[in-house]
Amino acid sequence: MDTRALLSLATVAETGSFSRAATRLGFTQSAVSQHVAGLERAAGTPLLTRRPTVTPTPAGLEFLRHARQILAHEQAARAAVGRVLGRDQDAPVSVALTPATEHLAPMGGRLAAVTVDDAAGASAALTAGRADVAVVDGIAAPGDPLPGSSPELEVRVMAEAPIAVLLPADHPLAARERLDLAALVDARWLDTVGTTCSTAELASAARLPLRRGAAYSGTSAHTVAALVRAGHGLHAAPAGVPPAGLAVVPIGAPRLVHRVEVRTHAAPRAVVRALADAVGADTVEAGR
């Protein structure tokens, strides 16, 4: 299957326009239309509606899901060949980070770009060759890999700590030595997705339906602490020194840890390894 046709289809679906897709890809509009028409003939059904707007049909949505996977695999294959052949040995390095690891971004060396995405996006950028280094964090059982890891990657664990519950210092449970997460499913939790130890990630890792309180769409640990302190909901955090006015009580069951990993492809080029080794160095220097 012609990957140019798949790219045309994906770009038309993304932009909602054959002309805008053609401009973005550097193709003629006629070529884009022919690409999409050829895929529709092969599929035996329309993949896009044309009027009143250009949108994927139900069949088109399913086709696009596979098309994007094929395009990602092709991009990853090209990047892998480039690494084997030693191309661009001195090219600048791109780094993908999760929001909670953004402060660890290296500022020196041959840096081309720093992008921030969720763990799945940062991992996909590394796999596809859009990033040379990925810094990801997440929740897992002790000894279990974080999502997106594979034997083909070099992984350095930067930090790992047990998961604890962040709650107001005057909360009735603040004096406990440990807490069972299953006993807290009816408590109110901040509704977060982008924070360190987000409630969405904690519920998924623990496989528990945690009751949500106030919603917070940001990534600031300072704001999370203020919301917990004001009684808007509990939150998870790596065990450690609590912010003022808060208590941190470790979770005894299930056993979960928060981990920060630096990932590269195996045997990275020298400039990539140097930048990967520098992840977090600026934070250490600032703390001295």
C-alpha positions as a LaTeX table, in Angstrom:
\begin{tabular}{lrrr}
\hline
Residue & $x$ (\AA) & $y$ (\AA) & $z$ (\AA) \\
\hline
Met1 & 0.00 & 0.00 & 0.00 \\
Asp2 & 1.38 & 3.43 & $-1.00$ \\
Thr3 & 2.23 & 5.25 & 2.21 \\
Arg4 & 1.92 & 8.58 & 0.36 \\
Ala5 & $-1.76$ & 7.80 & $-0.11$ \\
Leu6 & $-2.11$ & 6.95 & 3.58 \\
Leu7 & $-0.38$ & 10.22 & 4.45 \\
Ser8 & $-2.75$ & 12.13 & 2.16 \\
Leu9 & $-5.79$ & 10.54 & 3.78 \\
Ala10 & $-4.52$ & 11.22 & 7.32 \\
Thr11 & $-3.69$ & 14.84 & 6.48 \\
Val12 & $-7.07$ & 15.50 & 4.83 \\
Ala13 & $-8.80$ & 14.06 & 7.89 \\
Glu14 & $-6.64$ & 16.21 & 10.19 \\
Thr15 & $-7.06$ & 19.47 & 8.26 \\
Gly16 & $-10.64$ & 18.88 & 7.05 \\
Ser17 & $-9.67$ & 20.05 & 3.58 \\
Phe18 & $-8.14$ & 18.56 & 0.43 \\
Ser19 & $-6.53$ & 21.89 & $-0.47$ \\
Arg20 & $-5.03$ & 22.46 & 2.97 \\
Ala21 & $-3.71$ & 18.91 & 2.98 \\
Ala22 & $-2.10$ & 19.44 & $-0.42$ \\
Thr23 & $-0.45$ & 22.65 & 0.77 \\
Arg24 & 0.90 & 21.01 & 3.92 \\
Leu25 & 2.26 & 17.97 & 2.06 \\
Gly26 & 3.58 & 19.82 & $-0.99$ \\
Phe27 & 1.37 & 17.76 & $-3.31$ \\
Thr28 & $-1.11$ & 19.01 & $-5.88$ \\
Gln29 & $-4.75$ & 18.91 & $-4.82$ \\
Ser30 & $-5.40$ & 16.53 & $-7.71$ \\
Ala31 & $-2.77$ & 14.11 & $-6.38$ \\
Val32 & $-4.29$ & 14.17 & $-2.90$ \\
Ser33 & $-7.76$ & 13.52 & $-4.35$ \\
Gln34 & $-6.40$ & 10.62 & $-6.41$ \\
His35 & $-4.65$ & 9.15 & $-3.37$ \\
Val36 & $-7.85$ & 9.19 & $-1.32$ \\
Ala37 & $-9.97$ & 7.88 & $-4.21$ \\
Gly38 & $-7.55$ & 4.99 & $-4.72$ \\
Leu39 & $-7.77$ & 4.02 & $-1.05$ \\
Glu40 & $-11.55$ & 4.18 & $-1.20$ \\
Arg41 & $-11.58$ & 1.89 & $-4.23$ \\
Ala42 & $-9.31$ & $-0.56$ & $-2.39$ \\
Ala43 & $-11.51$ & $-0.40$ & 0.72 \\
Gly44 & $-14.71$ & $-0.69$ & $-1.30$ \\
Thr45 & $-16.40$ & 2.15 & 0.59 \\
Pro46 & $-16.12$ & 5.94 & 1.07 \\
Leu47 & $-13.60$ & 6.87 & 3.74 \\
Leu48 & $-14.40$ & 10.58 & 3.80 \\
Thr49 & $-17.56$ & 12.62 & 3.42 \\
Arg50 & $-17.16$ & 15.57 & 1.05 \\
Arg51 & $-20.23$ & 17.67 & 1.85 \\
Pro52 & $-21.13$ & 19.67 & 3.83 \\
Thr53 & $-17.73$ & 19.11 & 5.45 \\
Val54 & $-14.78$ & 16.78 & 4.88 \\
Thr55 & $-14.87$ & 14.28 & 7.74 \\
Pro56 & $-14.06$ & 10.57 & 8.11 \\
Thr57 & $-16.92$ & 8.12 & 7.71 \\
Pro58 & $-17.27$ & 5.37 & 10.34 \\
Ala59 & $-15.31$ & 3.09 & 8.01 \\
Gly60 & $-12.82$ & 5.90 & 7.47 \\
Leu61 & $-12.20$ & 6.26 & 11.20 \\
Glu62 & $-11.31$ & 2.59 & 11.46 \\
Phe63 & $-9.17$ & 2.75 & 8.32 \\
Leu64 & $-7.36$ & 5.82 & 9.67 \\
Arg65 & $-6.53$ & 4.07 & 12.93 \\
His66 & $-4.60$ & 1.42 & 11.01 \\
Ala67 & $-3.19$ & 3.92 & 8.50 \\
Arg68 & $-1.63$ & 5.99 & 11.28 \\
Gln69 & $-0.07$ & 2.87 & 12.76 \\
Ile70 & 1.42 & 1.97 & 9.37 \\
Leu71 & 2.81 & 5.49 & 8.95 \\
Ala72 & 4.29 & 5.40 & 12.45 \\
His73 & 5.94 & 2.03 & 11.74 \\
Glu74 & 7.38 & 3.35 & 8.47 \\
Gln75 & 8.79 & 6.40 & 10.24 \\
Ala76 & 10.27 & 4.18 & 12.95 \\
Ala77 & 11.81 & 1.89 & 10.31 \\
Arg78 & 13.46 & 4.83 & 8.52 \\
Ala79 & 14.85 & 6.11 & 11.83 \\
Ala80 & 16.16 & 2.64 & 12.73 \\
Val81 & 17.96 & 2.31 & 9.39 \\
Gly82 & 19.49 & 5.74 & 9.91 \\
Arg83 & 20.84 & 4.68 & 13.29 \\
Val84 & 22.29 & 1.44 & 11.89 \\
Leu85 & 24.02 & 3.31 & 9.07 \\
Gly86 & 25.33 & 5.96 & 11.42 \\
Arg87 & 23.67 & 8.83 & 9.59 \\
Asp88 & 23.62 & 12.29 & 11.15 \\
Gln89 & 26.07 & 11.35 & 13.89 \\
Asp90 & 26.50 & 14.97 & 14.92 \\
Ala91 & 22.94 & 16.16 & 14.26 \\
Pro92 & 21.27 & 18.08 & 17.12 \\
Val93 & 19.22 & 16.05 & 19.59 \\
Ser94 & 15.46 & 16.21 & 20.16 \\
Val95 & 14.07 & 15.46 & 23.61 \\
Ala96 & 10.49 & 14.46 & 24.51 \\
Leu97 & 9.36 & 14.89 & 28.11 \\
Thr98 & 6.22 & 14.32 & 30.14 \\
Pro99 & 4.80 & 17.39 & 31.96 \\
Ala100 & 6.07 & 16.18 & 35.35 \\
Thr101 & 9.64 & 15.84 & 34.03 \\
Glu102 & 9.79 & 19.13 & 32.12 \\
His103 & 12.03 & 20.66 & 34.82 \\
Leu104 & 14.62 & 17.95 & 34.06 \\
Ala105 & 15.17 & 19.08 & 30.47 \\
Pro106 & 18.90 & 19.43 & 29.64 \\
Met107 & 19.79 & 22.93 & 28.47 \\
Gly108 & 23.30 & 22.35 & 27.17 \\
Gly109 & 24.73 & 20.26 & 24.36 \\
Arg110 & 23.50 & 20.01 & 20.78 \\
Leu111 & 19.81 & 20.49 & 21.49 \\
Ala112 & 17.39 & 20.68 & 18.55 \\
Ala113 & 13.99 & 20.63 & 20.24 \\
Val114 & 12.22 & 19.97 & 23.52 \\
Thr115 & 8.62 & 18.76 & 23.30 \\
Val116 & 6.23 & 18.03 & 26.13 \\
Asp117 & 3.60 & 15.31 & 25.80 \\
Asp118 & 1.95 & 12.62 & 27.86 \\
Ala119 & 3.83 & 9.37 & 28.49 \\
Ala120 & 2.29 & 7.64 & 25.47 \\
Gly121 & 3.14 & 10.56 & 23.18 \\
Ala122 & 6.72 & 10.90 & 24.44 \\
Ser123 & 7.26 & 7.15 & 24.06 \\
Ala124 & 5.78 & 7.19 & 20.55 \\
Ala125 & 8.05 & 10.09 & 19.56 \\
Leu126 & 11.10 & 8.06 & 20.58 \\
Thr127 & 9.89 & 4.91 & 18.81 \\
Ala128 & 9.10 & 6.79 & 15.60 \\
Gly129 & 12.41 & 8.67 & 15.59 \\
Arg130 & 10.88 & 12.11 & 16.18 \\
Ala131 & 12.82 & 12.24 & 19.45 \\
Asp132 & 16.26 & 10.91 & 20.36 \\
Val133 & 15.71 & 10.98 & 24.12 \\
Ala134 & 12.48 & 10.46 & 26.06 \\
Val135 & 12.07 & 11.36 & 29.72 \\
Val136 & 8.89 & 9.79 & 31.06 \\
Asp137 & 7.30 & 9.26 & 34.43 \\
Gly138 & 4.48 & 7.03 & 35.59 \\
Ile139 & 2.99 & 4.71 & 38.16 \\
Ala140 & 3.69 & 0.97 & 38.18 \\
Ala141 & 4.02 & $-1.98$ & 40.52 \\
Pro142 & 7.59 & $-2.37$ & 41.84 \\
Gly143 & 9.69 & $-4.15$ & 39.22 \\
Asp144 & 7.13 & $-3.69$ & 36.43 \\
Pro145 & 8.11 & $-1.61$ & 33.39 \\
Leu146 & 6.36 & 1.64 & 32.62 \\
Pro147 & 4.21 & 1.64 & 29.47 \\
Gly148 & 6.15 & 2.17 & 26.25 \\
Ser149 & 9.31 & 0.44 & 27.43 \\
Ser150 & 10.87 & $-2.36$ & 25.38 \\
Pro151 & 14.03 & $-4.51$ & 25.32 \\
Glu152 & 15.25 & $-2.46$ & 22.34 \\
Leu153 & 15.63 & 0.65 & 24.47 \\
Glu154 & 18.26 & 1.71 & 26.96 \\
Val155 & 16.46 & 2.79 & 30.13 \\
Arg156 & 18.00 & 4.68 & 33.05 \\
Val157 & 15.87 & 5.02 & 36.17 \\
Met158 & 16.37 & 8.53 & 37.51 \\
Ala159 & 14.07 & 8.26 & 40.51 \\
Glu160 & 11.66 & 5.84 & 42.11 \\
Ala161 & 9.55 & 6.33 & 45.22 \\
Pro162 & 6.53 & 4.64 & 46.79 \\
Ile163 & 3.18 & 6.27 & 46.10 \\
Ala164 & 1.63 & 8.16 & 49.00 \\
Val165 & $-1.61$ & 10.05 & 49.60 \\
Leu166 & $-1.39$ & 13.82 & 49.85 \\
Leu167 & $-3.99$ & 15.16 & 52.30 \\
Pro168 & $-4.52$ & 18.12 & 54.63 \\
Ala169 & $-2.43$ & 17.95 & 57.81 \\
Asp170 & $-5.60$ & 18.06 & 59.94 \\
His171 & $-7.30$ & 15.23 & 58.02 \\
Pro172 & $-8.45$ & 12.31 & 60.25 \\
Leu173 & $-6.19$ & 9.94 & 58.29 \\
Ala174 & $-3.09$ & 12.15 & 58.37 \\
Ala175 & $-1.62$ & 10.35 & 61.40 \\
Arg176 & $-1.82$ & 6.88 & 59.87 \\
Glu177 & 1.41 & 5.05 & 59.05 \\
Arg178 & $-0.05$ & 3.54 & 55.87 \\
Leu179 & $-3.31$ & 3.61 & 53.93 \\
Asp180 & $-5.15$ & 0.99 & 51.91 \\
Leu181 & $-6.21$ & 2.62 & 48.64 \\
Ala182 & $-9.30$ & 0.40 & 48.39 \\
Ala183 & $-10.57$ & 2.02 & 51.60 \\
Leu184 & $-10.40$ & 5.45 & 49.95 \\
Val185 & $-12.54$ & 4.83 & 46.85 \\
Asp186 & $-15.38$ & 6.87 & 48.37 \\
Ala187 & $-13.12$ & 9.75 & 49.37 \\
Arg188 & $-12.98$ & 12.75 & 47.05 \\
Trp189 & $-9.89$ & 12.90 & 44.84 \\
Leu190 & $-8.76$ & 15.80 & 42.69 \\
Asp191 & $-9.72$ & 15.05 & 39.10 \\
Thr192 & $-6.32$ & 15.38 & 37.39 \\
Val193 & $-4.75$ & 13.94 & 34.24 \\
Gly194 & $-1.51$ & 15.88 & 33.68 \\
Thr195 & $-0.04$ & 16.10 & 37.16 \\
Thr196 & 2.60 & 13.90 & 38.77 \\
Cys197 & 0.75 & 10.77 & 39.98 \\
Ser198 & $-2.47$ & 12.00 & 38.37 \\
Thr199 & $-5.69$ & 10.59 & 39.75 \\
Ala200 & $-6.53$ & 9.13 & 36.34 \\
Glu201 & $-3.22$ & 7.25 & 36.25 \\
Leu202 & $-3.51$ & 6.13 & 39.88 \\
Ala203 & $-7.01$ & 4.74 & 39.34 \\
Ser204 & $-5.85$ & 2.90 & 36.22 \\
Ala205 & $-2.75$ & 1.42 & 37.87 \\
Ala206 & $-4.67$ & 0.37 & 40.99 \\
Arg207 & $-7.75$ & $-0.70$ & 39.01 \\
Leu208 & $-9.99$ & 1.14 & 41.41 \\
Pro209 & $-12.87$ & 3.58 & 40.67 \\
Leu210 & $-11.70$ & 6.62 & 42.64 \\
Arg211 & $-14.41$ & 9.22 & 43.28 \\
Arg212 & $-13.52$ & 12.56 & 41.68 \\
Gly213 & $-13.81$ & 15.97 & 43.30 \\
Ala214 & $-12.65$ & 19.29 & 41.86 \\
Ala215 & $-11.12$ & 19.07 & 38.38 \\
Tyr216 & $-7.67$ & 20.50 & 37.63 \\
Ser217 & $-6.29$ & 20.38 & 34.08 \\
Gly218 & $-2.86$ & 21.87 & 34.78 \\
Thr219 & 0.47 & 20.39 & 35.83 \\
Ser220 & 1.60 & 22.61 & 38.73 \\
Ala221 & 2.52 & 20.81 & 41.96 \\
His222 & 2.05 & 24.12 & 43.79 \\
Thr223 & $-1.56$ & 24.36 & 42.59 \\
Val224 & $-2.22$ & 20.72 & 43.49 \\
Ala225 & $-0.96$ & 21.36 & 47.03 \\
Ala226 & $-3.16$ & 24.43 & 47.36 \\
Leu227 & $-6.25$ & 22.53 & 46.16 \\
Val228 & $-5.60$ & 19.65 & 48.58 \\
Arg229 & $-4.92$ & 22.10 & 51.42 \\
Ala230 & $-8.26$ & 23.82 & 50.70 \\
Gly231 & $-10.09$ & 20.49 & 50.97 \\
His232 & $-11.05$ & 20.05 & 47.30 \\
Gly233 & $-9.82$ & 16.46 & 47.18 \\
Leu234 & $-6.98$ & 14.08 & 47.93 \\
His235 & $-4.12$ & 13.49 & 45.53 \\
Ala236 & $-1.30$ & 10.99 & 45.07 \\
Ala237 & 2.37 & 11.93 & 45.28 \\
Pro238 & 5.77 & 10.26 & 45.53 \\
Ala239 & 6.50 & 9.66 & 49.22 \\
Gly240 & 8.70 & 12.40 & 50.65 \\
Val241 & 8.60 & 15.67 & 52.57 \\
Pro242 & 5.07 & 17.12 & 52.38 \\
Pro243 & 4.38 & 20.74 & 51.43 \\
Ala244 & 3.42 & 23.07 & 54.27 \\
Gly245 & 0.02 & 22.32 & 55.76 \\
Leu246 & $-0.17$ & 18.86 & 54.18 \\
Ala247 & 0.60 & 15.28 & 55.19 \\
Val248 & 1.98 & 12.49 & 53.01 \\
Val249 & 0.87 & 8.99 & 54.03 \\
Pro250 & 2.32 & 6.00 & 52.08 \\
Ile251 & $-0.09$ & 3.61 & 50.37 \\
Gly252 & 0.35 & 0.11 & 51.79 \\
Ala253 & $-1.86$ & $-1.69$ & 49.29 \\
Pro254 & $-1.67$ & $-2.03$ & 46.41 \\
Arg255 & 2.10 & $-1.58$ & 46.27 \\
Leu256 & 2.80 & 1.09 & 43.66 \\
Val257 & 5.76 & 3.30 & 42.85 \\
His258 & 6.28 & 6.47 & 40.89 \\
Arg259 & 9.25 & 6.20 & 38.53 \\
Val260 & 11.13 & 8.63 & 36.27 \\
Glu261 & 12.99 & 7.07 & 33.34 \\
Val262 & 15.38 & 8.39 & 30.69 \\
Arg263 & 15.10 & 6.35 & 27.50 \\
Thr264 & 17.15 & 6.19 & 24.31 \\
His265 & 17.50 & 3.65 & 21.56 \\
Ala266 & 20.17 & 1.02 & 22.15 \\
Ala267 & 23.74 & 2.15 & 21.40 \\
Pro268 & 22.81 & 5.80 & 20.85 \\
Arg269 & 25.13 & 8.18 & 19.05 \\
Ala270 & 27.58 & 10.03 & 21.24 \\
Val271 & 25.73 & 13.35 & 21.22 \\
Val272 & 22.49 & 11.57 & 22.20 \\
Arg273 & 24.16 & 9.72 & 25.07 \\
Ala274 & 25.77 & 12.92 & 26.32 \\
Leu275 & 22.43 & 14.73 & 26.36 \\
Ala276 & 20.65 & 11.76 & 27.97 \\
Asp277 & 23.30 & 11.71 & 30.70 \\
Ala278 & 22.72 & 15.44 & 31.25 \\
Val279 & 18.99 & 15.05 & 31.96 \\
Gly280 & 18.35 & 16.53 & 35.38 \\
Ala281 & 21.85 & 18.02 & 35.71 \\
Asp282 & 20.59 & 21.59 & 35.60 \\
Thr283 & 18.11 & 20.82 & 38.40 \\
Val284 & 20.92 & 19.39 & 40.56 \\
Glu285 & 23.12 & 22.43 & 39.93 \\
Ala286 & 20.26 & 24.82 & 40.78 \\
Gly287 & 19.71 & 23.03 & 44.09 \\
Arg288 & 23.28 & 23.47 & 45.25 \\
\hline
\end{tabular}
